[in-house]
């Protein structure tokens, strides 16, 4: 099987599994996000903490697993309190006696992604949770597609040549425009009020997503690796596929928590 065929097949399988979990919501979605976050933590330690001991790795795995259990089996205030305590304890242990700043940052990256995605999908009602995830994914995926085609067709000055030589300013702008269009269509389909607010927010999420992409490129460049892993045939690692989504999901969850009307 050629690399292109592998990429297409892997992409279809991942998309089908993800969309099925999104539609199901509840523990199914949280369980899948927990699995993704566990792999993210594993890849983070391999890239950013190659000399980390088993204690550091175990703390990260245990924290994500315990948060997943809290989200799946607890309800109401106890769920939120438990998740926050586990998250804070994990970061505290990392900072105090296991790995330092990069391990704590990895916890924020991996566990923060799980918390954000679970909160967005399951924190509101069924309708609004589905809207939030589809809106988020539309903004991030349209950014990737728009940036790729705009960058290839228009070219021009590089966006961050020292970090990612292939990215261009035209591609970044194309990504923002496509994100606004795609997320705006999702918002309109869900009859969202004040459509202009969602279109503007999509532009912000697009910029944040591209920042996440650049961050992972920087991380891999520092480690001297091409891909974050080899778990996905033809694609590389999980982090290679969700780098922009991690930043955008965490940002959207914060905005949603601060707003009483965005996805409620």
N, C-alpha and C positions, 0 to 999 in steps of 0.2 A: 504494500500500500504506500502510495506517495505521501509526502509531507502534507500537500494540499488536501488530499483525501482524508488524511488523519485529522487535520484541522477542522474540516467540514463535519466529519462524523462526530468528533469530540464536541464540537460546538452545538450540534443538534441534540446530542444526549444531554449536555449540561443545560441547555435552554429548556428542554422538555422537563427535566427533573426540577429545575428552579421554578418554572411556571406552574407545574403541578403543585408544588409546595406553597407557592404564593396563593393560589386559589383555595387550597385546603386551609391555610392559616393555622392558628392554634399550635398544638404541640408538634405537629408535622413540620411546620415552617421553622419553629424554634430549634427543633432537633437538627434540621439540615443546616441552619445557620451556626449552630454549635459545632457541628462537624467541620464546616468551612473554617471557623475560627480556630479550631484545634490545629488544622493543617497550616493556617497562616502563622500561628505561633511556632510550629515546628520549622517552617521555612525561615521565619525571622531569626530564630536561634542559629540556624545553619549559616545565614548570611551575615547578620550583625553581631552574633555572639559565637563564633566558631570554637572558641575555647571554653565555652560555658560548661560548668559541671552538671551532673545529673540533678542536683538540687534545684538549680535555676530552671531547668526544663520541667521538672516535676511540679514546681510551684505554678508555672503557667498553665500546664495541662489541668492540674487540680482546680485552679481558680475558674477556668472556663467551664469545666465539667460541673462544678458546684453551682455556678450561676445558671447553667442550663437546667439543672435539677430544680433550682428555686423557681425559675420562670415556668417550667412545665408543671410542677406539682403544687406550688403555692398560689394564692390569689390575694388580691387587694393590697393593703399596706404592707403585709408581711412579705409579699413578693418583692416589692420595691426595696424595703429595708434590708432584706437578706442579700439581694443583688449588690446594693451599695456597700454593705459591710464586707462581703467577699471581695469585691473589686478593690476597696480601700486597703484591705488586709494584704491582698496580693501585691499591690504597688508598694505598700510599706515594707513587706518582706524583701522585695526586690531592691529597694533603695538602701535598706539597713544592712543586709548581710548576704545578698545573692545577686551579683551581676551589675549593680549600680544603675546609672541613668539609662543606658541603652536597653537593659532588660525591662525597666519600668516603662520606657517608651513603647517597647514591644507589647507589653500588657495593655497599654492604652490602645494600641493599634488593633490587636487581635480581639481582646475582650470588649473594647469599645465598639467594634464593628458588630459583635453579637448583640450587645445591649441595644444599640441604635436600631438595628434591623428588627429585633423582636418588639421593641417599643413602637416602632412605626406601624408594623403589621397588626400587632395584637393589643396595642395600648388604647385604641379607639374602637368604635363599632366595626362590624364586618365590612360595611360599605366604605367607611372612611379609611380603614386599614388597608383595604385593597387599593383604594385610590392613592394613598400615600406611597405605597411600594411601586405601583405602576408609574406614577408620576416621577418618582426618583429614578427608576430604571430608564424611563424614556429620556430624561435629561442627560444621564450619564452615557447611555448607549448612543444616543444621537450625537453627543459631543465627540465620541470616538470616531463615528462614521463620518461626520461632517469635517472633522479635523484632518482625517486621512485623505479624503477626496479633494478638499480645498487646498491642502498642502501640496498634493501631487499635481493638481491642475494649475494652480496659481504660482506656487513657489514663493520666492522672495527672501527677505531677511530671516535669519534663524531666530527662534524664540529663546533658546538656552543652549547654545552650541557646546558649551563645556560639559553639560550634563546629558543632553540628548540631541545629537547633531542633526537628526532628521526632522525635528519639529520646527515649524515655521510660524511666524506671526500670522500669516494669512490662514494657516491651518487652525490656529487658536481661535481666530475670529469666526472662521467657518463653523467650528465646533460650537461656539456660543450661539450663533444664529440658528443652527439646526436644533440645538437643545431648546431654545425658546419656542420654535415651531412645534417640535414633537411633544414637549411637556404641555404646551398650550392646548394642543389637540386633546391630550388626555384630560386636562382640567375642564375643557369644554364638554367632553363626553360625559364627565361626571357632574355636569351642571354646577361647577364651582362658582361661587359668587366672586365678584371683582376679579375678573379674568386677568386683568393687567397685572395684578399683584403676583399671580402665579407665573406669568411670563417673565416678569422681572426677577423673581426668585430663581427661575430656571437659569437665567443668565449668570446669577451668582453661583449656583450649584455647578454650572459648567466650568466656570473659572476655578472653583475649588477642586473639582474633579481633575482638571488638568494639572493643578498643583500637586495632587496626590500621585498622578502619573509621573511627574518630574521628581517627586520625592523618592519614589521607588527606583527610578532610573539612577538617581544619585546614590542610593543605598547599594545598588548592585555594582555601580562603578567603583565605589569605595571598597567593595569586597572583591572586585575583579571577576565577577561572574556575569554571564549573559542572561540566564534565566534564574528565577527564584527557586525552581525545582523541576522535577521531571514527571510529576504525577499525572499531567494531562497530555496524552499523546498529541504531538504536533503543536502544542501551545506552551509547554513549560510548566510553571507552577501555578498554584492558586493565586498567589500575590500578583502574578503577571496579569491575571484576568480581572482582579477586583481592586487594583491599586486606587483607581479613581473613585470607585464605588465606596470604599472605606471612608475616605475624606468627606465625600458628599453625604453619605448616610449619617455620619456623626454630626455634621453641620445641620442637616435637615431635622434631625431629632432634637437638637438644641433649639432651633427656631420653633419647632412644633411645641416643645415644652413651654416656651415663653409666650406662645400665642394660644389664645383660647378659641380661636375660630378657624385656624388653618386647616386642620384635619379633624374636625369635631362635629 
